[in-house]
Amino acid sequence: MTETQVTWLTRESHDRLKGELDQLIANRPVIAAEINERREEGDLKENGGYHAAREEQGQQEARIRQLQELLNNAKVGEAPTQSGVALPGSVVKVYYDGDETDTETFLIATREQGASDGKLEVYSPNSPLGAALINAAVGDTREYLLPSGKTMKVTLVSAEPYSP
């Protein structure tokens, strides 16, 4: 398993996501009962309540699978301790090629991890920018692919362990 396949989570984020998963699993019988109740109302072709309940069930099951996968691949509380190298769980400051005076600061983590205060932008380690920066040292310049198909150069100014 590579470092970018692992999701780094704080204990707080892990517990919040685990609580959401437990609540969704506990709600399964409620949704099943709703579907059965709507099924008994008659013609399924024209039964909007039945179809709505089935759709809600599908969305909940998709979120359950997403949370299970995320939590199974999570490293809890294992924030990087090393400064100067961009790793999952690092707060990095970068500048983009041609704009050395304007820096951007963000956390390399998953959206679920996020910064608890919401003030810090989050880039996934699997995103083109995040993947390009992983293991970069301060001063390194890396290239990544933009959605337009062009490449962009980014230089790492600083990297510090994230502390919520």
CYANA upper distance limits for C-alpha pairs under 8 A (distance plus 0.5 A):
  1 MET  CA      5 GLN  CA      6.94
  1 MET  CA      6 VAL  CA      7.93
  2 THR  CA      6 VAL  CA      7.48
  3 GLU  CA     88 PRO  CA      8.29
  4 THR  CA     88 PRO  CA      7.86
  4 THR  CA    125 PRO  CA      6.18
  4 THR  CA    126 ASN  CA      6.64
  4 THR  CA    131 ALA  CA      7.95
  5 GLN  CA     73 ASN  CA      7.86
  5 GLN  CA    126 ASN  CA      8.19
  6 VAL  CA     73 ASN  CA      5.78
  6 VAL  CA     74 ALA  CA      6.28
  6 VAL  CA     75 LYS  CA      7.26
  7 THR  CA     70 LEU  CA      7.38
  7 THR  CA     73 ASN  CA      6.37
  7 THR  CA     74 ALA  CA      5.00
  7 THR  CA     75 LYS  CA      6.56
  7 THR  CA     88 PRO  CA      8.35
  7 THR  CA    109 ALA  CA      7.76
  7 THR  CA    110 THR  CA      7.36
  8 TRP  CA     74 ALA  CA      6.06
  8 TRP  CA     75 LYS  CA      5.36
  8 TRP  CA     76 VAL  CA      6.61
  8 TRP  CA     77 GLY  CA      7.81
  8 TRP  CA     78 GLU  CA      7.25
  8 TRP  CA     79 ALA  CA      7.46
  8 TRP  CA     88 PRO  CA      7.10
  8 TRP  CA     89 GLY  CA      6.84
  8 TRP  CA    109 ALA  CA      7.23
  8 TRP  CA    110 THR  CA      8.25
  8 TRP  CA    113 GLN  CA      8.05
  9 LEU  CA     13 SER  CA      6.38
  9 LEU  CA     14 HIS  CA      6.39
  9 LEU  CA     74 ALA  CA      6.84
  9 LEU  CA     75 LYS  CA      6.57
  9 LEU  CA     76 VAL  CA      5.45
  9 LEU  CA     77 GLY  CA      6.62
  9 LEU  CA     78 GLU  CA      8.10
  9 LEU  CA     79 ALA  CA      8.43
  9 LEU  CA    113 GLN  CA      6.19
 10 THR  CA     14 HIS  CA      6.67
 10 THR  CA     76 VAL  CA      6.06
 10 THR  CA     77 GLY  CA      5.28
 10 THR  CA     78 GLU  CA      8.16
 10 THR  CA     79 ALA  CA      8.19
 10 THR  CA    113 GLN  CA      7.69
 11 ARG  CA     15 ASP  CA      6.54
 11 ARG  CA     76 VAL  CA      6.28
 11 ARG  CA     77 GLY  CA      6.16
 12 GLU  CA     16 ARG  CA      6.66
 13 SER  CA     17 LEU  CA      6.64
 13 SER  CA    112 GLU  CA      7.75
 13 SER  CA    113 GLN  CA      6.38
 14 HIS  CA     18 LYS  CA      6.46
 14 HIS  CA     71 LEU  CA      7.74
 14 HIS  CA     76 VAL  CA      7.38
 15 ASP  CA     19 GLY  CA      6.51
 16 ARG  CA     20 GLU  CA      6.83
 17 LEU  CA     21 LEU  CA      6.69
 17 LEU  CA     67 LEU  CA      7.50
 17 LEU  CA     71 LEU  CA      8.36
 17 LEU  CA    112 GLU  CA      8.48
 18 LYS  CA     22 ASP  CA      6.62
 18 LYS  CA     67 LEU  CA      8.27
 18 LYS  CA     71 LEU  CA      8.05
 19 GLY  CA     23 GLN  CA      6.63
 20 GLU  CA     24 LEU  CA      6.71
 21 LEU  CA     25 ILE  CA      6.69
 21 LEU  CA     64 ILE  CA      6.52
 21 LEU  CA     67 LEU  CA      6.88
 21 LEU  CA     68 GLN  CA      8.02
 22 ASP  CA     26 ALA  CA      6.56
 23 GLN  CA     27 ASN  CA      6.64
 24 LEU  CA     28 ARG  CA      7.14
 24 LEU  CA     60 GLN  CA      7.22
 24 LEU  CA     64 ILE  CA      7.28
 25 ILE  CA     64 ILE  CA      7.83
 27 ASN  CA     31 ILE  CA      7.01
 28 ARG  CA     32 ALA  CA      6.70
 28 ARG  CA     57 GLN  CA      8.33
 29 PRO  CA     33 ALA  CA      6.53
 30 VAL  CA     34 GLU  CA      6.71
 31 ILE  CA     35 ILE  CA      6.71
 31 ILE  CA     53 ALA  CA      7.32
 31 ILE  CA     56 GLU  CA      8.39
 31 ILE  CA     57 GLN  CA      6.83
 32 ALA  CA     36 ASN  CA      6.74
 32 ALA  CA     57 GLN  CA      8.43
 33 ALA  CA     37 GLU  CA      6.54
 34 GLU  CA     38 ARG  CA      6.63
 34 GLU  CA     50 TYR  CA      8.41
 34 GLU  CA     53 ALA  CA      7.10
 35 ILE  CA     39 ARG  CA      6.48
 35 ILE  CA     50 TYR  CA      6.26
 35 ILE  CA     53 ALA  CA      6.20
 35 ILE  CA     54 ARG  CA      7.04
 36 ASN  CA     40 GLU  CA      6.88
 37 GLU  CA     41 GLU  CA      7.44
 38 ARG  CA     42 GLY  CA      8.33
 38 ARG  CA     47 ASN  CA      8.00
 38 ARG  CA     49 GLY  CA      6.57
 38 ARG  CA     50 TYR  CA      5.32
 39 ARG  CA     43 ASP  CA      8.41
 39 ARG  CA     44 LEU  CA      7.15
 39 ARG  CA     47 ASN  CA      8.48
 39 ARG  CA     50 TYR  CA      6.55
 41 GLU  CA     47 ASN  CA      8.14
 42 GLY  CA     47 ASN  CA      7.83
 43 ASP  CA     47 ASN  CA      6.71
 44 LEU  CA     50 TYR  CA      7.50
 44 LEU  CA     51 HIS  CA      8.45
 47 ASN  CA     51 HIS  CA      7.06
 48 GLY  CA     52 ALA  CA      6.53
 49 GLY  CA     53 ALA  CA      6.62
 50 TYR  CA     54 ARG  CA      6.72
 51 HIS  CA     55 GLU  CA      6.63
 52 ALA  CA     56 GLU  CA      6.66
 53 ALA  CA     57 GLN  CA      6.65
 54 ARG  CA     58 GLY  CA      6.77
 55 GLU  CA     59 GLN  CA      6.78
 56 GLU  CA     60 GLN  CA      6.65
 57 GLN  CA     61 GLU  CA      6.62
 58 GLY  CA     62 ALA  CA      6.67
 59 GLN  CA     63 ARG  CA      6.77
 60 GLN  CA     64 ILE  CA      6.61
 61 GLU  CA     65 ARG  CA      6.74
 62 ALA  CA     66 GLN  CA      6.69
 63 ARG  CA     67 LEU  CA      6.55
 64 ILE  CA     68 GLN  CA      6.55
 65 ARG  CA     69 GLU  CA      6.65
 66 GLN  CA     70 LEU  CA      6.63
 67 LEU  CA     71 LEU  CA      6.48
 68 GLN  CA     72 ASN  CA      6.45
 69 GLU  CA     73 ASN  CA      6.80
 70 LEU  CA     74 ALA  CA      6.64
 79 ALA  CA     88 PRO  CA      8.28
 79 ALA  CA     89 GLY  CA      5.99
 79 ALA  CA     90 SER  CA      8.19
 79 ALA  CA    161 PRO  CA      7.05
 79 ALA  CA    162 TYR  CA      7.40
 80 PRO  CA     87 LEU  CA      7.29
 80 PRO  CA     88 PRO  CA      7.86
 80 PRO  CA     89 GLY  CA      6.61
 80 PRO  CA     90 SER  CA      7.16
 80 PRO  CA    161 PRO  CA      5.89
 80 PRO  CA    162 TYR  CA      8.18
 81 THR  CA    160 GLU  CA      8.49
 81 THR  CA    161 PRO  CA      6.22
 82 GLN  CA    160 GLU  CA      7.59
 82 GLN  CA    161 PRO  CA      7.13
 83 SER  CA    158 SER  CA      8.44
 83 SER  CA    159 ALA  CA      6.10
 83 SER  CA    160 GLU  CA      5.21
 83 SER  CA    161 PRO  CA      6.87
 84 GLY  CA    137 ALA  CA      6.17
 84 GLY  CA    138 VAL  CA      5.83
 84 GLY  CA    158 SER  CA      6.42
 84 GLY  CA    159 ALA  CA      5.33
 84 GLY  CA    160 GLU  CA      7.01
 85 VAL  CA    134 ILE  CA      8.36
 85 VAL  CA    135 ASN  CA      6.23
 85 VAL  CA    136 ALA  CA      6.05
 85 VAL  CA    137 ALA  CA      4.94
 85 VAL  CA    138 VAL  CA      6.84
 85 VAL  CA    158 SER  CA      8.29
 85 VAL  CA    159 ALA  CA      6.12
 85 VAL  CA    160 GLU  CA      8.20
 86 ALA  CA     90 SER  CA      6.40
 86 ALA  CA     91 VAL  CA      8.31
 86 ALA  CA     92 VAL  CA      7.13
 86 ALA  CA    108 ILE  CA      8.47
 86 ALA  CA    133 LEU  CA      6.56
 86 ALA  CA    134 ILE  CA      5.72
 86 ALA  CA    135 ASN  CA      5.70
 86 ALA  CA    136 ALA  CA      5.92
 86 ALA  CA    137 ALA  CA      7.05
 86 ALA  CA    159 ALA  CA      5.95
 86 ALA  CA    160 GLU  CA      8.28
 87 LEU  CA    108 ILE  CA      7.57
 87 LEU  CA    133 LEU  CA      8.33
 87 LEU  CA    134 ILE  CA      5.74
 87 LEU  CA    135 ASN  CA      6.37
 88 PRO  CA    108 ILE  CA      5.66
 88 PRO  CA    109 ALA  CA      6.04
 88 PRO  CA    125 PRO  CA      6.66
 88 PRO  CA    134 ILE  CA      7.71
 89 GLY  CA    107 LEU  CA      7.10
 89 GLY  CA    108 ILE  CA      6.01
 89 GLY  CA    109 ALA  CA      6.04
 89 GLY  CA    161 PRO  CA      6.83
 89 GLY  CA    162 TYR  CA      6.21
 90 SER  CA    107 LEU  CA      6.28
 90 SER  CA    108 ILE  CA      6.15
 90 SER  CA    109 ALA  CA      8.28
 90 SER  CA    159 ALA  CA      6.50
 90 SER  CA    160 GLU  CA      5.90
 90 SER  CA    161 PRO  CA      5.07
 90 SER  CA    162 TYR  CA      5.68
 91 VAL  CA    105 THR  CA      7.41
 91 VAL  CA    106 PHE  CA      6.06
 91 VAL  CA    107 LEU  CA      4.86
 91 VAL  CA    108 ILE  CA      6.93
 91 VAL  CA    159 ALA  CA      6.11
 91 VAL  CA    160 GLU  CA      5.77
 91 VAL  CA    161 PRO  CA      6.58
 91 VAL  CA    162 TYR  CA      5.99
 92 VAL  CA    105 THR  CA      6.03
 92 VAL  CA    106 PHE  CA      6.08
 92 VAL  CA    107 LEU  CA      6.75
 92 VAL  CA    108 ILE  CA      7.90
 92 VAL  CA    156 LEU  CA      7.68
 92 VAL  CA    157 VAL  CA      7.91
 92 VAL  CA    158 SER  CA      6.03
 92 VAL  CA    159 ALA  CA      4.84
 92 VAL  CA    160 GLU  CA      6.99
 93 LYS  CA    103 THR  CA      6.89
 93 LYS  CA    104 GLU  CA      6.00
 93 LYS  CA    105 THR  CA      4.76
 93 LYS  CA    106 PHE  CA      7.16
 93 LYS  CA    156 LEU  CA      6.72
 93 LYS  CA    157 VAL  CA      5.77
 93 LYS  CA    158 SER  CA      5.61
 93 LYS  CA    159 ALA  CA      7.01
 94 VAL  CA    103 THR  CA      5.90
 94 VAL  CA    104 GLU  CA      5.90
 94 VAL  CA    105 THR  CA      6.99
 94 VAL  CA    154 VAL  CA      7.01
 94 VAL  CA    155 THR  CA      5.95
 94 VAL  CA    156 LEU  CA      5.12
 94 VAL  CA    157 VAL  CA      5.60
 94 VAL  CA    158 SER  CA      7.61
 95 TYR  CA     99 ASP  CA      6.97
 95 TYR  CA    100 GLU  CA      6.01
 95 TYR  CA    101 THR  CA      7.95
 95 TYR  CA    102 ASP  CA      6.70
 95 TYR  CA    103 THR  CA      5.09
 95 TYR  CA    104 GLU  CA      6.78
 95 TYR  CA    154 VAL  CA      6.25
 95 TYR  CA    155 THR  CA      5.95
 95 TYR  CA    156 LEU  CA      7.39
 95 TYR  CA    157 VAL  CA      7.62
 96 TYR  CA    100 GLU  CA      7.00
 96 TYR  CA    102 ASP  CA      8.42
 96 TYR  CA    103 THR  CA      8.06
 96 TYR  CA    152 MET  CA      7.88
 96 TYR  CA    153 LYS  CA      6.42
 96 TYR  CA    154 VAL  CA      4.94
 96 TYR  CA    155 THR  CA      6.82
 97 ASP  CA    152 MET  CA      7.52
 97 ASP  CA    153 LYS  CA      5.64
 97 ASP  CA    154 VAL  CA      6.33
 97 ASP  CA    155 THR  CA      7.92
105 THR  CA    120 LEU  CA      7.95
105 THR  CA    121 GLU  CA      7.90
106 PHE  CA    120 LEU  CA      6.20
106 PHE  CA    121 GLU  CA      5.33
106 PHE  CA    122 VAL  CA      6.09
106 PHE  CA    123 TYR  CA      7.44
107 LEU  CA    114 GLY  CA      8.11
107 LEU  CA    115 ALA  CA      8.16
107 LEU  CA    120 LEU  CA      7.16
107 LEU  CA    121 GLU  CA      6.72
107 LEU  CA    122 VAL  CA      5.28
107 LEU  CA    123 TYR  CA      6.70
107 LEU  CA    162 TYR  CA      7.86
108 ILE  CA    122 VAL  CA      6.42
108 ILE  CA    123 TYR  CA      5.53
108 ILE  CA    124 SER  CA      6.16
108 ILE  CA    125 PRO  CA      6.25
108 ILE  CA    130 GLY  CA      6.79
109 ALA  CA    113 GLN  CA      6.70
109 ALA  CA    114 GLY  CA      7.34
109 ALA  CA    122 VAL  CA      6.66
109 ALA  CA    123 TYR  CA      6.47
109 ALA  CA    124 SER  CA      5.45
109 ALA  CA    125 PRO  CA      6.48
110 THR  CA    114 GLY  CA      6.98
110 THR  CA    122 VAL  CA      7.39
110 THR  CA    123 TYR  CA      7.26
110 THR  CA    124 SER  CA      5.36
110 THR  CA    125 PRO  CA      7.77
111 ARG  CA    122 VAL  CA      6.81
111 ARG  CA    123 TYR  CA      7.95
111 ARG  CA    124 SER  CA      7.51
114 GLY  CA    118 GLY  CA      7.64
114 GLY  CA    120 LEU  CA      8.15
114 GLY  CA    121 GLU  CA      8.20
114 GLY  CA    122 VAL  CA      6.48
115 ALA  CA    119 LYS  CA      7.38
115 ALA  CA    120 LEU  CA      6.24
115 ALA  CA    121 GLU  CA      8.14
115 ALA  CA    122 VAL  CA      8.01
115 ALA  CA    164 PRO  CA      7.32
116 SER  CA    164 PRO  CA      7.08
123 TYR  CA    127 SER  CA      7.20
123 TYR  CA    129 LEU  CA      7.97
123 TYR  CA    130 GLY  CA      6.44
124 SER  CA    130 GLY  CA      6.19
124 SER  CA    131 ALA  CA      8.41
125 PRO  CA    129 LEU  CA      8.26
125 PRO  CA    130 GLY  CA      4.78
125 PRO  CA    131 ALA  CA      5.61
125 PRO  CA    134 ILE  CA      7.58
126 ASN  CA    130 GLY  CA      6.51
126 ASN  CA    131 ALA  CA      5.82
127 SER  CA    131 ALA  CA      6.28
128 PRO  CA    132 ALA  CA      6.61
128 PRO  CA    144 TYR  CA      6.26
128 PRO  CA    145 LEU  CA      6.82
128 PRO  CA    146 LEU  CA      8.10
129 LEU  CA    133 LEU  CA      6.86
129 LEU  CA    144 TYR  CA      6.48
129 LEU  CA    145 LEU  CA      8.46
130 GLY  CA    134 ILE  CA      6.82
132 ALA  CA    136 ALA  CA      8.39
132 ALA  CA    142 ARG  CA      6.59
132 ALA  CA    143 GLU  CA      7.03
132 ALA  CA    144 TYR  CA      6.37
133 LEU  CA    142 ARG  CA      7.27
133 LEU  CA    156 LEU  CA      8.09
136 ALA  CA    140 ASP  CA      6.40
136 ALA  CA    141 THR  CA      8.44
136 ALA  CA    142 ARG  CA      8.33
136 ALA  CA    156 LEU  CA      7.60
137 ALA  CA    156 LEU  CA      7.39
138 VAL  CA    155 THR  CA      8.40
138 VAL  CA    156 LEU  CA      5.60
138 VAL  CA    157 VAL  CA      5.92
138 VAL  CA    158 SER  CA      6.03
138 VAL  CA    159 ALA  CA      7.54
139 GLY  CA    155 THR  CA      6.69
139 GLY  CA    156 LEU  CA      5.88
139 GLY  CA    157 VAL  CA      6.44
140 ASP  CA    155 THR  CA      6.16
140 ASP  CA    156 LEU  CA      6.24
141 THR  CA    153 LYS  CA      6.99
141 THR  CA    154 VAL  CA      6.00
141 THR  CA    155 THR  CA      4.68
141 THR  CA    156 LEU  CA      7.03
142 ARG  CA    153 LYS  CA      6.07
142 ARG  CA    154 VAL  CA      5.95
142 ARG  CA    155 THR  CA      6.86
143 GLU  CA    151 THR  CA      6.77
143 GLU  CA    152 MET  CA      5.95
143 GLU  CA    153 LYS  CA      4.92
143 GLU  CA    154 VAL  CA      6.80
144 TYR  CA    151 THR  CA      5.96
144 TYR  CA    152 MET  CA      6.05
144 TYR  CA    153 LYS  CA      7.17
145 LEU  CA    149 GLY  CA      6.63
145 LEU  CA    150 LYS  CA      6.42
145 LEU  CA    151 THR  CA      5.00
145 LEU  CA    152 MET  CA      6.94
146 LEU  CA    150 LYS  CA      5.92
146 LEU  CA    151 THR  CA      6.17
146 LEU  CA    152 MET  CA      7.26
